[in-house]
């Protein structure tokens, strides 16, 4: 088989796999969420078992923690989201009025703008509606909480017997377990650091907006927490609705200080705190990070955006584990420093 034919066959297989993933989106999203929740929940489970707790009690404690966190997120999303959605038409109307005022103010300085063109090119109402749709999509995922929880429980039960099964079926169990451990430990490290920094971002944003008396500070803090998982663009997307809402409330100074707060928090957490702990462990090219954001977001929607880096990092580690695919793994990695 010639290299050209092999390439075309590989490309055809890739297209078929991607098409299948898009068709199975409804099944893939809860499964992938369950998998990553299980990866995060497994270390506490094993820790409790090492401390001498019976498997059933340790499982019960970990599952109870997952349920409490899920209920807390659902409660924060539910009340604020319903109120925000009900007031969304009013906010969009106010934003249109602010746009007209801006055009008139610019006209006073001799800069004439076609208001219809301004509405077409710059439509803040659509931006706010888009964020509302994203949050609603996440709320729809929470509606599958029972299915996700049951899947997580079965995954955690399976994890306790996983090593024995690998020893039973693999010709080289030590190498297989080492490869799996490298993948899971890298994912756990990334998710632990990213979750901690995202939580810090959400708390700081909520406190800042509460001090500025912007509506729904807890909701926007939760949005900042979630969108911090989205590389490069997440912090910008999260800031847009809060800044627009502050502008709608009638005080441009509040909108200005809202934007300043987002800028300071995101730079402090994203450029100072997170790199200090993350280091070079992520090992992905910035271009690959952005492409993975677009690719997984296209396949799985908002959930794919949040899982884009863990999924791509898993793929990179898997490729690095085999000599035949190490070249592709290096292409996905960050540039090595020149000596």
N, C-alpha and C positions, 0 to 999 in steps of 0.2 A: 504493500500500500504506500503510495507516494505521500510526502508531507502535505501537499496541497489537499489531497483527498482526506487525509486524517484531520486537517484543520477544518474542512467543510463539515465533516461528520461531527466533530466536537462542537462547532458552532450550531449545527442543527439540533444536537442534543441539548445545548444550553437554551436555545429558543423554546424547545418543547418543555423543559423544566420550568422556565419562567412563566410560560403560558399556563402550565399546570398549577403553579403557585398562585397566580392571579385568580384562576378559577376556584381554587380551594381556599381563598382568603378567609372565608367565614370559619373554616376549621383551623387554619394555620394560626390566626391571631390568638385565640384562647390557648392553643397548644404552646406557642412560643412564650406567651406570658407566663403560663404555668411552669415551663421549663426554667425560665430565668428566676422566677420566685422560688422554685425548688433549689436552684443553685445557691441563692442567697440564704435560704432557710436551712440548708443541709449542715453547714458548720455549727450553728447553735444546737441542732439535733444531736450531732455526734459529740459535741462538748458535754451536753447533759448526760448522754449515755456513758461517756468516760468518767463522769463524776459519780457513777453508780446508780443513776435512776433507771428504772425499768423502761424498756423500749416504748410501751404503751403510754406511760406517764410523760416521758420526754416528748413523744409525738403529740400528746394532748396539749402540752404547754406551748409547743411551737405553733401548732394549728390555732390555738387560742390567740396568740400574738398576731398571727396573720389576719384573723377575723377582726380583731380590735382595730388594727391599722386600716383594713379595708372599710370598716364601718365609719371610722373617723374621716377618711377621704370622701366616702360617699355622702356623709353628712355635710361636709364643707362644700362639696360640689352642688348637692341637691338644692339647698335653700337659696344660696346666692345665685346659682345659675337660673333658677326659675324666676327670681326677682329681676335679674339682669335681662333675661330674655323678654319678660313682659314689658320692660322699659326700653328695649332696644329701638323700637320705632321712634319714640320720643327723643332718644339720644341722636339718632340719625337725622331727624329734622333739625335739631339744634346745631348739629355739625354743618348742615347745609347753610343755615343762617350765618354761622361763623365764616364759612367760605365766601359768602356774599360780602360780609363786612371786610374780609381780607382783600377781596378784589377792589372794593371801593376805596380802601385805605391806600392800596398800591396805585389806583387811578389818581388819587390826590397828589401823589408824588410823580405823576407823569408816566406811569407804567400801565398802559392799557392792556387788559386781558379779557379775552372772550370768556364770559362766565360759563357758557355751555361747554366750551372746550376744556375749561378748568375742571368742570364736573366730570367730564369724560376721562381726562388724564389723571386727575387727583381726586379720588372719591374716598374720603376717610370713612364714610358710612359703610362702604363695602368692606373696608379693612376690619372694622369692628364686627361686622356680621360674620366675616370669615373666621375670626377668633372664636366667636360664639358657636359656629358650626364645628370647629375643632374640639372645643370643650364638650359639646353635645356628643360628638363621636366617642370621646373618652367615657362619657357617661353611659353610652350604649355598651361599651366594653364592660363597665361595672355591672351592667344588667346581667351579664353572663358569669357573675361572681361565683355562683354555686357550682357551675361546671368547672371553672378554673380551680376552685378550692378542692373539689373532688380529685381533679387531675393531679394537683400538687401533692395531695395526700398519697395517692398511688405511686407517684414518682419518688417520694421520700421513703415509702416502704420498699420500693424496688432498689433504692440506693444502698440500703443496708445489706442486700444480698448480691450487689453488683460485682464485687471483687471475686466472690466464689464462682459466679457464672463465667467471668472472664478466664479464670484459671481452668475451668472445665472445657471451654470451647476453643481457646487460643493455643496455637503451637508455641508462641513466645509471650506468655502472659505478663512477664515483667515489663517488656517493651510496650505492650499495649496499655498496661496500667499507667506507665510513665507518661505516655502520650496523652491519655485521657486526663491524667492529673495536671499536666501542663496546660491543657485547654481550660479545665474547670478552675484551676487556681488563678489563671490570668483573668478569666471572666469575673471571678469572685472579687479579685483585687480591684479591677476597674469599677465594678458595680458598687463596691463598698465605698471607694473614694468618691465616685460620682454622686452617689446617693447622699453622702455626708455634705459635700459641697453644694449640692442642689438644695438640700434642706436648709443650710446656712443662708443661701441666696433667698429662698422663699421667706424665711423668718425676717431677714433684714429688710426685704422689700415690703412685707406686710407692716412692719413697725414704722417704716418711713412714710408709707401712704397713710397709715393711721394718724401719724403726727401731722401730716398735711391735710387731713380730713377729706381724703378722696374716698368716694363711695366704693364699697366692697373690697376693703384692703386684704381680707383673708382670701377672697377669690383670686385676686391678682397675685398674691403671694404664692398660692397654689399653682397658678399658671406659670409663674417664674420658676417654681420648683420643677414642674414637668418639662417646660421648654429648655431648662438647663441641660437636659439629656440630649437635646438636638445640637450638634456641633455647629460652630460658626454663626449660624443665623438664628438660633433659638432665643438668645437674649434680646435680639432686636425685635423679633416677632412678639415676644412677651411684653416688651415695653410699649408697643404701639397702642393697644386699647386703653391702658392706664393713662398714658399721656393725653390721648384724645378725650377720655372721660374727664380728666382734670380740666381740659380746655372747655368742654361742654358745661362744666359747673360754673363757668363764667369768669375765671380769673387766669389770665395768661401767665401771671407770675407763678401760680400753683403748678401749671403745666410745665413751666420752665424748671422749677425745682424738682418736679417729678422726674423729668428727663435726666436732670443732674444726678438724682439719687440712683436711678438705674445705671447710669454711666459709671458712677463710683463703685457701686456694689459689684457690677459685672466685671469691672477691671480688677478690683481687689480680689474677688474670688477666682475669676477665670485666668488672670495673668500673674497673680502672686501666690495665692494659697494652693490652688489646684495643681499647678506645675511642680510646686515644691514636694508634694506627696506623690503625684503621678509620675514625675520624672520622665524618663524615656521608655517606661514600661509599655506604653500604648503602642509605640512603634508603627504607626500608620502614617503614610504620606498625607499632607493636608489636602491634596487634590483627591486622593482616594476617599478621605473622610467626607468631602463634599459630594463626590459622585455617589458614595454609598448612601448618603442622606437622600439624594434625589431618587436613586434606584429603589431602595427599600420603602421610601415614602410612596412611590408610584405603585409598588406591588401591594403593600399592606396598609396604606393610608397613614394617619397620625401615629398609630402604634409602630409602624415600620420606621418612622423618623426617630422615635425614641430608642428603638432597638438597633438602629443602623450601625453604630460603632461596635457594640458587642457582637452582632452577627458577622460583620466584616472581620473583626479581630479573630473570631472563632475560625473563619475560613482561612485567614492568614496562618494561624498556628497549625491548622490541619495541613496546609500546603507545605509549611516548613518541616513538618514531621516526616515527609517522604522525600527521598533524594531526587526522584524524577520530577517533582513539582516545586523544588526549592527555588528555582529561578523565578517562577510566578510569585511565590511568597515574597521574594526580595523586591519585586516590582511594586507590591502593595505596601512595602515598608517605607519608613521615613529615610531620608537621605543620610548616609553615614558621614560623620564629620571628617573633613579633610585634614590631613596631618601637615 
